[in-house]
């Protein structure tokens, strides 16, 4: 059924977030789509109307608006950035000692989700296959990280204190405790680079006196979507849409709707 004239402007100019899905994301730039509108696609008109407004840009993130383009095309760019931009991620975790209450597999999963700050353009892809999987990484395709920490009692703590921050030393294990261990000539090649976790305040585990972690991690280059993908895509949590581009019309009677489309370019998505 053809849309009524009073709904044409809304369909052409608004993406509707409904209770059961997103509407009006299809293209309308072809003749005869809506009566009374000349929607023939024109290159000069597109070049005149299309623009990219950079809202925020720093060394770890970029926020921009794509104006004058269909939502489906903008979404395609978002998916390409998420899935096909190479990153360095922790692939292998060698646990030599783990006396914490966190199981080995849970600990390895947590470590694998920590975004790593390293330029993937300076590394090669590791060869796939059973033979390559058994080979040790080299300086051209692998980053080696180490997490070695042990919790102990603080001899200077007050006897009446019950605060773990005063009673124990190294009882909170953060991503800042992960150290880079250069392989081969990496110390010279990356002398001006800071390789390690993007964020220093990611909590990994909590320890008590006598408990310790001794772990080696190997990071390799990969993309989020590949035939044998084991890599994650880290996205900034919580952002769904920009309030400045939203018309609040009505609220739903119940339930919830989740939409994600944020782009985060900090070597990893989180």
N, C-alpha and C positions, 0 to 999 in steps of 0.2 A: 504494500500500500504506500502510495506517495505521501510524503510528509506535507502537512499543512503549512501555509506560508508563515504563520506565526511561530512555527517551530523550526523553520529553515535556518534562521540566524543562529539559534542556539546550537543546532546540529553542526553548522559550519564553523562556529567560533568557540565552542565549549566542549571540553572533554568531561563527561559526566561520570563521577564515581558513584555507582549504584550499589545497592545492598548485595547484589549477586554478581557484580562484574563492572568493568569499565566500558562506557559507551562512547560513540562518536570518535573513535580513533582511526577510522578508515579515511582514505583520501577522497576528495571531492573535486579535484582539478581535472575533470574531463567533461566534454560537452554533453548536455542533456541530463546531467545529474540532478539538477533542481531547476524547475521552470522559472524563467525570468533572470537567470544568472548565466553569464558567459564564462564558463569554467574551463575553457580550452587552455591547456598548459602552454605557457610561453616562457622561453628561456630568459629573455630580457626582464620580464616581470618578476621572475623568480630571483634573478640576480639583484634586482632593486629591493625586493622585500625581505630577502633572507639575510640574517645577520647572527653573529655569535657575540653575546655580551659576557665578558669575563667578570664575574662577581668577586671572586677571591682566588688568589694564586700565591702559593709559597712553595717551599722545597718539598713538602710532603703531600699537599692536597691542591685540588683545583675545582672550583665551582663555576659553572657557566650556564647561560641560558641560550637555547637554540630557538630563534624566533623566525616564524615564517616557514615552517616545515611541518609535515605531518608527524603525528605522535608515533606512528609505526616506524618511520625512518629514524627519528630520534632514538627510539628504543633499540633499533638495529645497531646504531653507534654505541649505545650503552652496553649491549651484549658483546659486541666486539671488544670493547675495552675490558670487560670483565673476563672474557673467556680466552682471548688470543694475545694478550700482552704478556710477554715472558716475565717471570719473576724467579727469584731464588727462594726456595722453601726447604725446610728440614724434611728429608725423605727417610733417612735411617737414624735410628736411635740405639746406641750400644750402652746398655745399663750394666755397669760393672758392680755397683753396690747401691742398693736402695733399701734402707731400713726404716723408711717413713711408713705412714699408714696408707699412702696412696699406692694402688696396685701398679705394677709395671706398665700394663697396657694403657691404663688411664693416664699415667704420667707421660708416656710416649705420645699419646694423643694430644695432651695439653701442649707439649713442646712443639708438636707439628703445626699448631695453630698460631704460634708466635711469629709475627711478621719480621722478616730479616732485612736489614738495611744493607744492600749491596747492589751495584750496577750490573744487571744481567747481560748487558752488552759486552762486558769484559770477560765473559765466560762462554764456554762451548757447551752444547747439549751432550749429555752422556749417551753413549750407545745403548740401545735396548737389546734385550735378549738374555738368555740364561748365562752365557759366557761373560757378557759384560756386567751382569748383576753380581757375579762373584769377584770381579776385579775391584781393587781398591781405587778410590778416587785420586785424581792427580791435581796439580795446581791449576790446570786450565779448565777444569769442569767441576770442582768440588770445593766447598768451604767447610772447614772443620771447626766446630765449636765445642767447648767443654764447660760442664757444670759440676764443680767439685766444692762441696760445702758441708760443714759439720756443725751441729748445734751443741753448745756447752752452757754450763751455768755461769752467771756473771758473779765473780767473787766480790764485786763492789756493791751488789744489790743489798737493799735494806732487808733485814730479817722480817719486818712487818709487811713488806710489799707483797701484793698478789698480782701485780701487773706483769704479764709475760714479757713485755718490752723491757722491763727492768731486771727480771729474774734470769732471762736467757739471752745468749748471744747467737746471732744467725738463726733465730727461730722462724723468721719469715723469709722464704726463698722467692726472690723476684727475678724478673728477666734481666735486670742489671747484673746479676751474678753469673750470667753466661758470658764466657770469655772466648775470644777468637784465637785459634791456634793455627798459625800460618803453615801451609804445606809447601814444601819446595822453596821457590823464590818469591812466594807471595808477599813476604814481609818487605821486600824491596819494590816489587811491582805496585803494591797498594800502600806504599808508605804514607801517602797523603790522604788515604781513604779511611773512614771509620766504619769498620764492618762489625755488625752485631745486631741485636734486636732494635727495632724502630723505637719502641717505647721501653723505658726502664722500670715502669711501675706495674708490670703484669705479674700478678701473684701466681706462683707455680705450686707451692706446697708450704705446709707449716710443719716445723720439726720440734722435737723436744730433746733434752740433753741425751747424748749418745747416738742419736739418729743422724744419718748422713746420706748424701747423694754423691755418686761418682758416675758421671755420664759423659759420653762422647756422641756428638751429633754431626751428621754429614748433610750439607745443603747442596742441592743441585738445581740446575736451570730447567724450568718447565712452564707449561701453560695450564690454565684451569680446566680446559676441555681438550682431551686428546684420547686416542683409542685405548691407551693403557694408563689413563690419568690416575695419579694418586695425589694430585696437588689440590689445594684448596684455594678458594677466592675469598680474600678478606675484605669485608665491606664495613664502612662506618655504620654503627647501629643507631636506630632511632629516627633517622630522617626519611620521610616518605614523600613530602611535597613541600613546596615553598608557599608560605602563607600569602606572600604578595601576589601569587598567581592563582589564588583560590577564592571562589565566591561561596561563602557559607550560606546555603539555602535552607536545609532542614537536617535534622538528625534522624537516625534510624530508630525504629521502635525497639530494637533488640539486636543481639548478636554483635559482631564486629567485622571490620573489613581491614585487611592488611595489604598495602601496596608498597613495594620497594623499588627504588630507581635511583639511588644515590650513587655517585661516582667518586671513588677515592683512589688517588694515584700515588700512594706511598709504597711503591715497590710491591706491596701486598694489599689485599683487601681484608678488612677486618670486620 
